[in-house]
Amino acid sequence: MTNGYYRWPTVQGNQIVFGCEDDLWSVPLEGGAASRLTADLGHISCPQLSPDGKWIAYIGSDEGHPEVYVIPAEGGAPRRLTYFGAAVTRVSGWKPDSSAVICNSSHRQILRRMVELFAVPLDGSEPECLDYGMAHHIVWGPQGGMLIGRHTWDPARWKRYRGGTAGVFWLDRQGTGGFEPFLREIKGNLATPLWLAERLWFLSDHEGVGNLYSVQLDGQDLKRHTHHEDFYVRFPHSDGQNLVYQCGGEIYRLNLAQDTSEKVEIQWRSPRVQTNRKFAAPSKYLNAQHLHPEGHSIAVITRGKAYSMPLWAGAVVQHGEREGTRYRVAQYLSDQKRMILVGDSSGEEQVEVHWLDGSQPPAVVTDRSLGRPEYVQVSPVTAQVAVVNHRRQLMVVDLDTLTTRLIDETIQHNGIGMPAWSPDGRWLAYSYSKAPQISVIKLCQLETGDSWEVTRPVLEDFSPCFDPEGKYLYFISTREFNPAYDEMHFALGFPYGTRPYLLTLRKDLRSPFEPDAAMLVEKKDSKPEGEEKGEDNAEQPKVKPVEIDLEGIADRIVAFPVKDGRYRKVLGLPGKVLYITYPVHGSLDQNWSESVKIRGTLRVFNLKTREEEVFMDGVNSFQLSGDHKSLLVRVDNKLRVLPAAEKPAEKVLSDSKPGKKSGWLDLDRIKLGVVPVLEWKQMYLDAWRRMRDHFWTENMSGIDWEEVRDRYLPLLDKVASRSEFSDLLWEVQGETGTSHAYEMGGDYRTEPQYSQGFLGADFAWDSAANGYRITHLVHGDHWDAKRGGPLAKPGVNAKVGEIVTAINGQALSQTFTPEQALVNQAKTDVLVTFGGENPRTVQVHALDSDTLARYRDWVEQNRTLVHEQSQGQVGYVHIPDMGPFGFAEFHRYYLSECNYSALLVDVRFNGGGHVSQLLLDKLSRRRLGYDLPRWGEPEPFPSYTVAGPMLALTDENAGSDGDIFSHSFKMLKLGPLVGKRTWGGVIGINSQGRLVDGSLTTQPEYSFWFNDVGWQVENYGTDPDIEVEYAPHDYKAGQDPQLEQALRQLLLMLAENPPPVPDLTRRPELRRPPLPAHEAQGE
């Protein structure tokens, strides 16, 4: 019998309920046979038995969003209680009288990562926001006291965390509404509080490992009750007699009277249906593709499996291991008998040589110095492959002798780019990073191993490619600067900046862009027709050696006569050149964690006619067959093979049916089988290797990373669903004790998606009016269809206090709420019926989220408050993150708010990113003078500068680049930093690719060091100059003490040091002076 991966235990009397295999299970207190209580379509989490033992509340996703459900304790049909449609909702407990479920949720928040506490009535009526601000837990004492836990969810995912969002407790001893900090002297991450009799129980890892502790209500007599060293204690729950918790995928029971714990022996019997083999769509998981040298077949990597097949019809052959191995590269060799695969069947990635007909066993390159291949390119004529590995080394592998040779290496971040072979296989061209923002094209003669720099870059030269006739080396470069004026404010930028170039390999070659020279070269190099085509010759001629004159080669660079743009790849055809350009596009709707494929335009330049034309639009990437006759293009997750010589006709391009006529490949010919348990093990080891290879310091900060792998690996046998695998991987990566060690996405069981619609309003049931009264109206940007409240649109005329009686013709009641009526109504026109003094029915377009509209209202509310309370002296800017959204928000407000005498910069809740240095550059400017026009007001110089003092307001939720901004603001002495210590996570990431099922793991790779504190911002944060708490009772009272204190401080600074007022009344006198009196001579 296989044990399950047990999570979220909850106990009441003789019953323990827990989560396993994305369902709820029940087992007696003493252990024994477990029985399944649910069979949900989605996955469940966070079960909590009610204090009276009658109900189980939990989070389910049967209709898409995570919502609160209840079932009877003995099992039964689930009943949905919430219709939040929020990104985050978790059950954290019950009210003591079992009348309502307590959950924390991002419902009605201004940003998705913020959560508040809600009481959800068991009778299905409208949930109540408790108004205690950001919090995860609330527990009640026997005498009516309350304790609120803020940031108290699960310390196991970042072990030994000590930053600003480490869990804290706020205690209201008597239940009078006044809270005070509790247990701040414990320097650990406190979580999951439980109030049992006269002691407070909680999780903490202040001694190095997460265990259970308790203290008296005066903070004295701290006791540790569990002593686990291998795994963290997680999600404890108690009924007052026994306490249960999760640890290492097992459930433990702690007898409170005896203060002893033991594992609950569970007989778990399940068919483990989520581990059954399944078949996936090959196009969805398309990883890599490579054309056969003659263009009649293709090698494909999809979901880590290697296949080859004829283009249009015929059997599909799988290469390598059938299951449990991930292949990332499959490329045909020039002998057309073999292919190379890069796979991890041995536990480490290595190059394998496979015979296409399977007549011989594969040969394996076992040299570990090869590292993890990042770029791989096979030779067009020899049994060699060029590899650029994760250590930024260029190596060449001899596939006959299975030996490796180091060609070059660099320590620069941009490393070495994709290498390119010369047509004769004797030379390699590659981009080589010499310094930040500087890369050069190098040539290596493989016979000698000597390398030469062949370009003199202005900035970056990259993407080299040999002309197939051996005359030119093509590449892309940033060496021409054509600035464009910004539309929003006075700034210049370089939205374009690259262009294709070539250098002539022989010194006797003229530029092909000079008409006379092109004709001379064409005559000199012309061949008989049969030799050119090769069809009529008995034998193919040997590859002509490529001649390269290295002397003065860097002086033989010529720009293509095309516009500058965003060029990313160039490949040569006989007499032609292919390259792809990408458009300038906005970045607001892009998510770095999602795989976004930007479509470009494939263009062809004819060297004979010296003309460019569009070959095909909407292309992500392209490649050529070895004979340069076939072109493979990728369009999102589809592949197309077309003749390379001529642009296809429009009727071919418009044909969408797979086949030779259209060029589209039918990837569904691949039958992609998946065995989850084997895939999960491969993914586990893959994620572990990536962390080993990319963690920012080679010694893993002293962590025995192999021991971590081996300690958690047995837990993998318990895992029976993708969500359990995710939880395990988070725990493993959490052992780094480092920020930015994430796992997200992946192939989860498909569940229904009924998106919640939003009207941009809060409602409360009014029994007298028999409808829902609007208690708050969300406006947002009413001109924006995505970011404006639907009920605030012109012509709707909704007002706070009005009654809504029906939606889409369905009458509302106390148990049929507006939110229930809006299930599956996102992005849909709905009819809203108003009662009262102005009865009417209006049609509005429901949003799929009103978070952005609520955010806008919050910012405008703060801005108005700052303007009014400062009597028009102080401007206000909020920066929600340090990505495109934050960059946009900063400029939306800063360009006008900088005209006030002082500026308050609010970075609370900042989600991080990478643009802090761009914003600090603006804030660092100092006003030096004014430009006075004849008509109009004086304009400051430099533009967009603040005349007086600045202040930054931060908090514990400002992290990553928000940490960096906050600390840099202090270092630059731009003004005081007010608020709370920040998150403390400044080791950056750059995704090193996805796991085989599409999930993303991140490796903390770029550690940040400050001149003043060194590494100390990581796992600590930056301290404010003036600390201001934001207590739960402040939220309850509708106050913002941090903003209020920041404004008071800024006004004090303004009074003490007002900005200088220029005296512009004294102006230059430029009249012609009178001549001095003339004295006559000789009188």
DAFEN-V180106 format. One record per residue. N is the residue number from 1. RES is the residue in three letters. OMEGA is omega in whole degrees, 0 to 359 (999 if undefined). Layout:
# DAFEN-V180106
n & res & omega
N & RES & OMEGA
N & RES & OMEGA
This chain:
# DAFEN-V180106
n & res & omega
1 & MET & 179
2 & THR & 176
3 & ASN & 176
4 & GLY & 176
5 & TYR & 192
6 & TYR & 183
7 & ARG & 171
8 & TRP & 180
9 & PRO & 175
10 & THR & 188
11 & VAL & 171
12 & GLN & 181
13 & GLY & 184
14 & ASN & 184
15 & GLN & 169
16 & ILE & 174
17 & VAL & 181
18 & PHE & 177
19 & GLY & 175
20 & CYS & 177
21 & GLU & 179
22 & ASP & 176
23 & ASP & 176
24 & LEU & 179
25 & TRP & 178
26 & SER & 179
27 & VAL & 177
28 & PRO & 181
29 & LEU & 182
30 & GLU & 182
31 & GLY & 181
32 & GLY & 184
33 & ALA & 178
34 & ALA & 178
35 & SER & 180
36 & ARG & 181
37 & LEU & 182
38 & THR & 172
39 & ALA & 188
40 & ASP & 176
41 & LEU & 177
42 & GLY & 175
43 & HIS & 185
44 & ILE & 175
45 & SER & 168
46 & CYS & 178
47 & PRO & 176
48 & GLN & 173
49 & LEU & 179
50 & SER & 181
51 & PRO & 179
52 & ASP & 175
53 & GLY & 187
54 & LYS & 189
55 & TRP & 170
56 & ILE & 172
57 & ALA & 179
58 & TYR & 175
59 & ILE & 176
60 & GLY & 180
61 & SER & 183
62 & ASP & 179
63 & GLU & 173
64 & GLY & 182
65 & HIS & 173
66 & PRO & 184
67 & GLU & 179
68 & VAL & 175
69 & TYR & 171
70 & VAL & 170
71 & ILE & 173
72 & PRO & 184
73 & ALA & 180
74 & GLU & 182
75 & GLY & 181
76 & GLY & 183
77 & ALA & 179
78 & PRO & 177
79 & ARG & 182
80 & ARG & 183
81 & LEU & 182
82 & THR & 177
83 & TYR & 185
84 & PHE & 187
85 & GLY & 186
86 & ALA & 178
87 & ALA & 183
88 & VAL & 169
89 & THR & 180
90 & ARG & 172
91 & VAL & 178
92 & SER & 177
93 & GLY & 178
94 & TRP & 165
95 & LYS & 184
96 & PRO & 181
97 & ASP & 177
98 & SER & 182
99 & SER & 184
100 & ALA & 175
101 & VAL & 175
102 & ILE & 176
103 & CYS & 169
104 & ASN & 188
105 & SER & 174
106 & SER & 177
107 & HIS & 177
108 & ARG & 181
109 & GLN & 182
110 & ILE & 176
111 & LEU & 188
112 & ARG & 186
113 & ARG & 179
114 & MET & 179
115 & VAL & 174
116 & GLU & 180
117 & LEU & 177
118 & PHE & 170
119 & ALA & 185
120 & VAL & 183
121 & PRO & 180
122 & LEU & 182
123 & ASP & 177
124 & GLY & 178
125 & SER & 190
126 & GLU & 176
127 & PRO & 181
128 & GLU & 173
129 & CYS & 184
130 & LEU & 174
131 & ASP & 174
132 & TYR & 178
133 & GLY & 182
134 & MET & 181
135 & ALA & 178
136 & HIS & 184
137 & HIS & 166
138 & ILE & 178
139 & VAL & 182
140 & TRP & 176
141 & GLY & 183
142 & PRO & 181
143 & GLN & 177
144 & GLY & 177
145 & GLY & 180
146 & MET & 172
147 & LEU & 179
148 & ILE & 176
149 & GLY & 178
150 & ARG & 184
151 & HIS & 189
152 & THR & 189
153 & TRP & 189
154 & ASP & 182
155 & PRO & 187
156 & ALA & 185
157 & ARG & 169
158 & TRP & 187
159 & LYS & 178
160 & ARG & 178
161 & TYR & 182
162 & ARG & 184
163 & GLY & 188
164 & GLY & 180
165 & THR & 169
166 & ALA & 187
167 & GLY & 178
168 & VAL & 180
169 & PHE & 172
170 & TRP & 188
171 & LEU & 170
172 & ASP & 191
173 & ARG & 186
174 & GLN & 182
175 & GLY & 182
176 & THR & 178
177 & GLY & 178
178 & GLY & 184
179 & PHE & 176
180 & GLU & 178
181 & PRO & 183
182 & PHE & 177
183 & LEU & 178
184 & ARG & 181
185 & GLU & 177
186 & ILE & 185
187 & LYS & 178
188 & GLY & 179
189 & ASN & 184
190 & LEU & 185
191 & ALA & 171
192 & THR & 180
193 & PRO & 175
194 & LEU & 180
195 & TRP & 183
196 & LEU & 183
197 & ALA & 184
198 & GLU & 178
199 & ARG & 174
200 & LEU & 177
201 & TRP & 182
202 & PHE & 172
203 & LEU & 174
204 & SER & 175
205 & ASP & 182
206 & HIS & 176
207 & GLU & 173
208 & GLY & 179
209 & VAL & 181
210 & GLY & 177
211 & ASN & 181
212 & LEU & 179
213 & TYR & 172
214 & SER & 176
215 & VAL & 170
216 & GLN & 183
217 & LEU & 173
218 & ASP & 179
219 & GLY & 182
220 & GLN & 173
221 & ASP & 177
222 & LEU & 180
223 & LYS & 171
224 & ARG & 185
225 & HIS & 175
226 & THR & 189
227 & HIS & 180
228 & HIS & 180
229 & GLU & 184
230 & ASP & 185
231 & PHE & 178
232 & TYR & 165
233 & VAL & 183
234 & ARG & 170
235 & PHE & 176
236 & PRO & 176
237 & HIS & 183
238 & SER & 172
239 & ASP & 181
240 & GLY & 177
241 & GLN & 179
242 & ASN & 178
243 & LEU & 179
244 & VAL & 179
245 & TYR & 179
246 & GLN & 177
247 & CYS & 179
248 & GLY & 179
249 & GLY & 178
250 & GLU & 177
251 & ILE & 178
252 & TYR & 177
253 & ARG & 179
254 & LEU & 177
255 & ASN & 187
256 & LEU & 182
257 & ALA & 183
258 & GLN & 180
259 & ASP & 177
260 & THR & 180
261 & SER & 176
262 & GLU & 180
263 & LYS & 176
264 & VAL & 180
265 & GLU & 186
266 & ILE & 173
267 & GLN & 186
268 & TRP & 181
269 & ARG & 182
270 & SER & 174
271 & PRO & 178
272 & ARG & 188
273 & VAL & 180
274 & GLN & 175
275 & THR & 179
276 & ASN & 175
277 & ARG & 178
278 & LYS & 178
279 & PHE & 185
280 & ALA & 178
281 & ALA & 183
282 & PRO & 181
283 & SER & 182
284 & LYS & 185
285 & TYR & 182
286 & LEU & 183
287 & ASN & 185
288 & ALA & 180
289 & GLN & 181
290 & HIS & 180
291 & LEU & 171
292 & HIS & 180
293 & PRO & 179
294 & GLU & 171
295 & GLY & 183
296 & HIS & 182
297 & SER & 181
298 & ILE & 171
299 & ALA & 186
300 & VAL & 168
301 & ILE & 175
302 & THR & 183
303 & ARG & 175
304 & GLY & 179
305 & LYS & 186
306 & ALA & 179
307 & TYR & 167
308 & SER & 181
309 & MET & 170
310 & PRO & 188
311 & LEU & 194
312 & TRP & 182
313 & ALA & 179
314 & GLY & 184
315 & ALA & 175
316 & VAL & 182
317 & VAL & 174
318 & GLN & 182
319 & HIS & 178
320 & GLY & 182
321 & GLU & 182
322 & ARG & 183
323 & GLU & 170
324 & GLY & 178
325 & THR & 175
326 & ARG & 172
327 & TYR & 180
328 & ARG & 184
329 & VAL & 171
330 & ALA & 180
331 & GLN & 177
332 & TYR & 172
333 & LEU & 184
334 & SER & 179
335 & ASP & 177
336 & GLN & 178
337 & LYS & 186
338 & ARG & 171
339 & MET & 174
340 & ILE & 171
341 & LEU & 169
342 & VAL & 184
343 & GLY & 186
344 & ASP & 183
345 & SER & 181
346 & SER & 187
347 & GLY & 173
348 & GLU & 179
349 & GLU & 181
350 & GLN & 179
351 & VAL & 178
352 & GLU & 178
353 & VAL & 183
354 & HIS & 173
355 & TRP & 184
356 & LEU & 181
357 & ASP & 179
358 & GLY & 185
359 & SER & 180
360 & GLN & 178
361 & PRO & 180
362 & PRO & 173
363 & ALA & 188
364 & VAL & 173
365 & VAL & 187
366 & THR & 182
367 & ASP & 183
368 & ARG & 179
369 & SER & 179
370 & LEU & 178
371 & GLY & 179
372 & ARG & 182
373 & PRO & 176
374 & GLU & 175
375 & TYR & 182
376 & VAL & 179
377 & GLN & 180
378 & VAL & 178
379 & SER & 179
380 & PRO & 184
381 & VAL & 184
382 & THR & 178
383 & ALA & 179
384 & GLN & 176
385 & VAL & 176
386 & ALA & 184
387 & VAL & 168
388 & VAL & 186
389 & ASN & 184
390 & HIS & 179
391 & ARG & 180
392 & ARG & 177
393 & GLN & 173
394 & LEU & 181
395 & MET & 175
396 & VAL & 181
397 & VAL & 172
398 & ASP & 186
399 & LEU & 174
400 & ASP & 181
401 & THR & 181
402 & LEU & 178
403 & THR & 182
404 & THR & 179
405 & ARG & 177
406 & LEU & 181
407 & ILE & 184
408 & ASP & 176
409 & GLU & 179
410 & THR & 177
411 & ILE & 183
412 & GLN & 186
413 & HIS & 184
414 & ASN & 169
415 & GLY & 181
416 & ILE & 183
417 & GLY & 180
418 & MET & 180
419 & PRO & 179
420 & ALA & 180
421 & TRP & 170
422 & SER & 181
423 & PRO & 180
424 & ASP & 178
425 & GLY & 183
426 & ARG & 184
427 & TRP & 170
428 & LEU & 171
429 & ALA & 180
430 & TYR & 174
431 & SER & 187
432 & TYR & 181
433 & SER & 181
434 & LYS & 183
435 & ALA & 176
436 & PRO & 179
437 & GLN & 180
438 & ILE & 173
439 & SER & 187
440 & VAL & 172
441 & ILE & 178
442 & LYS & 174
443 & LEU & 176
444 & CYS & 173
445 & GLN & 190
446 & LEU & 181
447 & GLU & 182
448 & THR & 185
449 & GLY & 181
450 & ASP & 179
451 & SER & 179
452 & TRP & 169
453 & GLU & 185
454 & VAL & 171
455 & THR & 171
456 & ARG & 190
457 & PRO & 165
458 & VAL & 171
459 & LEU & 186
460 & GLU & 169
461 & ASP & 185
462 & PHE & 177
463 & SER & 179
464 & PRO & 177
465 & CYS & 178
466 & PHE & 167
467 & ASP & 183
468 & PRO & 177
469 & GLU & 174
470 & GLY & 182
471 & LYS & 188
472 & TYR & 167
473 & LEU & 179
474 & TYR & 173
475 & PHE & 178
476 & ILE & 185
477 & SER & 170
478 & THR & 181
479 & ARG & 174
480 & GLU & 189
481 & PHE & 183
482 & ASN & 187
483 & PRO & 176
484 & ALA & 179
485 & TYR & 178
486 & ASP & 180
487 & GLU & 188
488 & MET & 184
489 & HIS & 184
490 & PHE & 178
491 & ALA & 174
492 & LEU & 178
493 & GLY & 182
494 & PHE & 180
495 & PRO & 171
496 & TYR & 182
497 & GLY & 180
498 & THR & 180
499 & ARG & 173
500 & PRO & 179
501 & TYR & 170
502 & LEU & 167
503 & LEU & 180
504 & THR & 184
505 & LEU & 177
506 & ARG & 184
507 & LYS & 179
508 & ASP & 181
509 & LEU & 175
510 & ARG & 176
511 & SER & 178
512 & PRO & 180
513 & PHE & 174
514 & GLU & 188
515 & PRO & 183
516 & ASP & 181
517 & ALA & 180
518 & ALA & 180
519 & MET & 180
520 & LEU & 181
521 & VAL & 181
522 & GLU & 179
523 & LYS & 183
524 & LYS & 186
525 & ASP & 183
526 & SER & 183
527 & LYS & 174
528 & PRO & 185
529 & GLU & 181
530 & GLY & 180
531 & GLU & 180
532 & GLU & 184
533 & LYS & 176
534 & GLY & 185
535 & GLU & 188
536 & ASP & 181
537 & ASN & 179
538 & ALA & 180
539 & GLU & 175
540 & GLN & 179
541 & PRO & 177
542 & LYS & 179
543 & VAL & 180
544 & LYS & 179
545 & PRO & 178
546 & VAL & 179
547 & GLU & 180
548 & ILE & 174
549 & ASP & 185
550 & LEU & 182
551 & GLU & 178
552 & GLY & 186
553 & ILE & 181
554 & ALA & 178
555 & ASP & 184
556 & ARG & 179
557 & ILE & 181
558 & VAL & 178
559 & ALA & 171
560 & PHE & 179
561 & PRO & 179
562 & VAL & 180
563 & LYS & 171
564 & ASP & 184
565 & GLY & 176
566 & ARG & 181
567 & TYR & 183
568 & ARG & 182
569 & LYS & 178
570 & VAL & 177
571 & LEU & 183
572 & GLY & 168
573 & LEU & 173
574 & PRO & 178
575 & GLY & 182
576 & LYS & 178
577 & VAL & 176
578 & LEU & 172
579 & TYR & 183
580 & ILE & 176
581 & THR & 181
582 & TYR & 182
583 & PRO & 168
584 & VAL & 184
585 & HIS & 176
586 & GLY & 185
587 & SER & 184
588 & LEU & 185
589 & ASP & 179
590 & GLN & 177
591 & ASN & 186
592 & TRP & 183
593 & SER & 179
594 & GLU & 181
595 & SER & 183
596 & VAL & 180
597 & LYS & 180
598 & ILE & 179
599 & ARG & 179
600 & GLY & 179
601 & THR & 177
602 & LEU & 183
603 & ARG & 178
604 & VAL & 178
605 & PHE & 180
606 & ASN & 183
607 & LEU & 181
608 & LYS & 181
609 & THR & 182
610 & ARG & 179
611 & GLU & 179
612 & GLU & 173
613 & GLU & 177
614 & VAL & 177
615 & PHE & 184
616 & MET & 177
617 & ASP & 173
618 & GLY & 184
619 & VAL & 174
620 & ASN & 181
621 & SER & 181
622 & PHE & 175
623 & GLN & 181
624 & LEU & 172
625 & SER & 182
626 & GLY & 179
627 & ASP & 177
628 & HIS & 180
629 & LYS & 183
630 & SER & 181
631 & LEU & 176
632 & LEU & 177
633 & VAL & 176
634 & ARG & 177
635 & VAL & 187
636 & ASP & 181
637 & ASN & 178
638 & LYS & 180
639 & LEU & 181
640 & ARG & 178
641 & VAL & 183
642 & LEU & 172
643 & PRO & 185
644 & ALA & 191
645 & ALA & 185
646 & GLU & 176
647 & LYS & 180
648 & PRO & 179
649 & ALA & 181
650 & GLU & 181
651 & LYS & 174
652 & VAL & 182
653 & LEU & 182
654 & SER & 181
655 & ASP & 183
656 & SER & 182
657 & LYS & 179
658 & PRO & 177
659 & GLY & 184
660 & LYS & 182
661 & LYS & 182
662 & SER & 183
663 & GLY & 181
664 & TRP & 178
665 & LEU & 176
666 & ASP & 182
667 & LEU & 178
668 & ASP & 171
669 & ARG & 176
670 & ILE & 177
671 & LYS & 190
672 & LEU & 177
673 & GLY & 181
674 & VAL & 173
675 & VAL & 191
676 & PRO & 186
677 & VAL & 178
678 & LEU & 178
679 & GLU & 180
680 & TRP & 179
681 & LYS & 177
682 & GLN & 181
683 & MET & 178
684 & TYR & 182
685 & LEU & 178
686 & ASP & 179
687 & ALA & 179
688 & TRP & 180
689 & ARG & 181
690 & ARG & 178
691 & MET & 178
692 & ARG & 187
693 & ASP & 187
694 & HIS & 176
695 & PHE & 197
696 & TRP & 178
697 & THR & 191
698 & GLU & 183
699 & ASN & 178
700 & MET & 180
701 & SER & 178
702 & GLY & 180
703 & ILE & 174
704 & ASP & 189
705 & TRP & 176
706 & GLU & 177
707 & GLU & 177
708 & VAL & 178
709 & ARG & 185
710 & ASP & 181
711 & ARG & 183
712 & TYR & 185
713 & LEU & 178
714 & PRO & 179
715 & LEU & 181
716 & LEU & 179
717 & ASP & 180
718 & LYS & 190
719 & VAL & 182
720 & ALA & 177
721 & SER & 182
722 & ARG & 180
723 & SER & 177
724 & GLU & 176
725 & PHE & 178
726 & SER & 180
727 & ASP & 179
728 & LEU & 182
729 & LEU & 175
730 & TRP & 179
731 & GLU & 181
732 & VAL & 182
733 & GLN & 176
734 & GLY & 178
735 & GLU & 176
736 & THR & 182
737 & GLY & 190
738 & THR & 179
739 & SER & 171
740 & HIS & 175
741 & ALA & 191
742 & TYR & 167
743 & GLU & 182
744 & MET & 179
745 & GLY & 179
746 & GLY & 185
747 & ASP & 178
748 & TYR & 175
749 & ARG & 181
750 & THR & 179
751 & GLU & 179
752 & PRO & 178
753 & GLN & 177
754 & TYR & 189
755 & SER & 181
756 & GLN & 173
757 & GLY & 182
758 & PHE & 177
759 & LEU & 181
760 & GLY & 180
761 & ALA & 171
762 & ASP & 185
763 & PHE & 172
764 & ALA & 182
765 & TRP & 177
766 & ASP & 185
767 & SER & 180
768 & ALA & 181
769 & ALA & 180
770 & ASN & 179
771 & GLY & 182
772 & TYR & 179
773 & ARG & 176
774 & ILE & 179
775 & THR & 178
776 & HIS & 180
777 & LEU & 180
778 & VAL & 181
779 & HIS & 183
780 & GLY & 174
781 & ASP & 189
782 & HIS & 179
783 & TRP & 184
784 & ASP & 184
785 & ALA & 182
786 & LYS & 189
787 & ARG & 178
788 & GLY & 180
789 & GLY & 182
790 & PRO & 181
791 & LEU & 178
792 & ALA & 181
793 & LYS & 178
794 & PRO & 177
795 & GLY & 179
796 & VAL & 174
797 & ASN & 176
798 & ALA & 180
799 & LYS & 172
800 & VAL & 182
801 & GLY & 178
802 & GLU & 183
803 & ILE & 173
804 & VAL & 185
805 & THR & 182
806 & ALA & 174
807 & ILE & 184
808 & ASN & 176
809 & GLY & 181
810 & GLN & 182
811 & ALA & 179
812 & LEU & 177
813 & SER & 182
814 & GLN & 180
815 & THR & 171
816 & PHE & 191
817 & THR & 174
818 & PRO & 180
819 & GLU & 178
820 & GLN & 180
821 & ALA & 184
822 & LEU & 176
823 & VAL & 179
824 & ASN & 180
825 & GLN & 180
826 & ALA & 179
827 & LYS & 183
828 & THR & 174
829 & ASP & 180
830 & VAL & 177
831 & LEU & 180
832 & VAL & 181
833 & THR & 178
834 & PHE & 173
835 & GLY & 176
836 & GLY & 187
837 & GLU & 182
838 & ASN & 183
839 & PRO & 181
840 & ARG & 173
841 & THR & 181
842 & VAL & 176
843 & GLN & 177
844 & VAL & 180
845 & HIS & 183
846 & ALA & 176
847 & LEU & 171
848 & ASP & 174
849 & SER & 176
850 & ASP & 182
851 & THR & 182
852 & LEU & 177
853 & ALA & 177
854 & ARG & 177
855 & TYR & 181
856 & ARG & 180
857 & ASP & 180
858 & TRP & 179
859 & VAL & 181
860 & GLU & 177
861 & GLN & 178
862 & ASN & 181
863 & ARG & 179
864 & THR & 179
865 & LEU & 181
866 & VAL & 179
867 & HIS & 185
868 & GLU & 183
869 & GLN & 177
870 & SER & 181
871 & GLN & 174
872 & GLY & 182
873 & GLN & 189
874 & VAL & 173
875 & GLY & 184
876 & TYR & 177
877 & VAL & 172
878 & HIS & 180
879 & ILE & 187
880 & PRO & 176
881 & ASP & 179
882 & MET & 174
883 & GLY & 180
884 & PRO & 179
885 & PHE & 179
886 & GLY & 177
887 & PHE & 179
888 & ALA & 181
889 & GLU & 179
890 & PHE & 184
891 & HIS & 177
892 & ARG & 184
893 & TYR & 187
894 & TYR & 185
895 & LEU & 175
896 & SER & 183
897 & GLU & 179
898 & CYS & 180
899 & ASN & 175
900 & TYR & 184
901 & SER & 180
902 & ALA & 184
903 & LEU & 174
904 & LEU & 181
905 & VAL & 185
906 & ASP & 178
907 & VAL & 176
908 & ARG & 180
909 & PHE & 183
910 & ASN & 186
911 & GLY & 177
912 & GLY & 184
913 & GLY & 184
914 & HIS & 186
915 & VAL & 185
916 & SER & 182
917 & GLN & 178
918 & LEU & 180
919 & LEU & 177
920 & LEU & 178
921 & ASP & 178
922 & LYS & 184
923 & LEU & 183
924 & SER & 181
925 & ARG & 179
926 & ARG & 181
927 & ARG & 184
928 & LEU & 182
929 & GLY & 185
930 & TYR & 174
931 & ASP & 187
932 & LEU & 177
933 & PRO & 177
934 & ARG & 180
935 & TRP & 179
936 & GLY & 182
937 & GLU & 173
938 & PRO & 180
939 & GLU & 184
940 & PRO & 172
941 & PHE & 352
942 & PRO & 177
943 & SER & 174
944 & TYR & 175
945 & THR & 180
946 & VAL & 184
947 & ALA & 186
948 & GLY & 187
949 & PRO & 174
950 & MET & 177
951 & LEU & 176
952 & ALA & 178
953 & LEU & 183
954 & THR & 176
955 & ASP & 185
956 & GLU & 181
957 & ASN & 176
958 & ALA & 187
959 & GLY & 178
960 & SER & 177
961 & ASP & 170
962 & GLY & 169
963 & ASP & 185
964 & ILE & 178
965 & PHE & 183
966 & SER & 181
967 & HIS & 181
968 & SER & 178
969 & PHE & 177
970 & LYS & 184
971 & MET & 181
972 & LEU & 179
973 & LYS & 177
974 & LEU & 181
975 & GLY & 180
976 & PRO & 175
977 & LEU & 185
978 & VAL & 175
979 & GLY & 182
980 & LYS & 177
981 & ARG & 188
982 & THR & 188
983 & TRP & 179
984 & GLY & 178
985 & GLY & 187
986 & VAL & 173
987 & ILE & 192
988 & GLY & 185
989 & ILE & 173
990 & ASN & 190
991 & SER & 178
992 & GLN & 179
993 & GLY & 185
994 & ARG & 172
995 & LEU & 193
996 & VAL & 180
997 & ASP & 177
998 & GLY & 180
999 & SER & 183
1000 & LEU & 169
1001 & THR & 181
1002 & THR & 181
1003 & GLN & 178
1004 & PRO & 193
1005 & GLU & 187
1006 & TYR & 184
1007 & SER & 186
1008 & PHE & 180
1009 & TRP & 179
1010 & PHE & 181
1011 & ASN & 185
1012 & ASP & 185
1013 & VAL & 179
1014 & GLY & 183
1015 & TRP & 199
1016 & GLN & 176
1017 & VAL & 177
1018 & GLU & 180
1019 & ASN & 172
1020 & TYR & 185
1021 & GLY & 176
1022 & THR & 183
1023 & ASP & 174
1024 & PRO & 172
1025 & ASP & 179
1026 & ILE & 182
1027 & GLU & 178
1028 & VAL & 178
1029 & GLU & 174
1030 & TYR & 188
1031 & ALA & 178
1032 & PRO & 181
1033 & HIS & 174
1034 & ASP & 176
1035 & TYR & 183
1036 & LYS & 181
1037 & ALA & 180
1038 & GLY & 181
1039 & GLN & 175
1040 & ASP & 186
1041 & PRO & 180
1042 & GLN & 179
1043 & LEU & 181
1044 & GLU & 180
1045 & GLN & 179
1046 & ALA & 180
1047 & LEU & 177
1048 & ARG & 181
1049 & GLN & 182
1050 & LEU & 178
1051 & LEU & 176
1052 & LEU & 178
1053 & MET & 181
1054 & LEU & 179
1055 & ALA & 182
1056 & GLU & 184
1057 & ASN & 182
1058 & PRO & 179
1059 & PRO & 180
1060 & PRO & 178
1061 & VAL & 184
1062 & PRO & 175
1063 & ASP & 183
1064 & LEU & 181
1065 & THR & 179
1066 & ARG & 187
1067 & ARG & 183
1068 & PRO & 176
1069 & GLU & 187
1070 & LEU & 178
1071 & ARG & 177
1072 & ARG & 180
1073 & PRO & 177
1074 & PRO & 177
1075 & LEU & 174
1076 & PRO & 179
1077 & ALA & 182
1078 & HIS & 178
1079 & GLU & 182
1080 & ALA & 182
1081 & GLN & 171
1082 & GLY & 178
1083 & GLU & 999
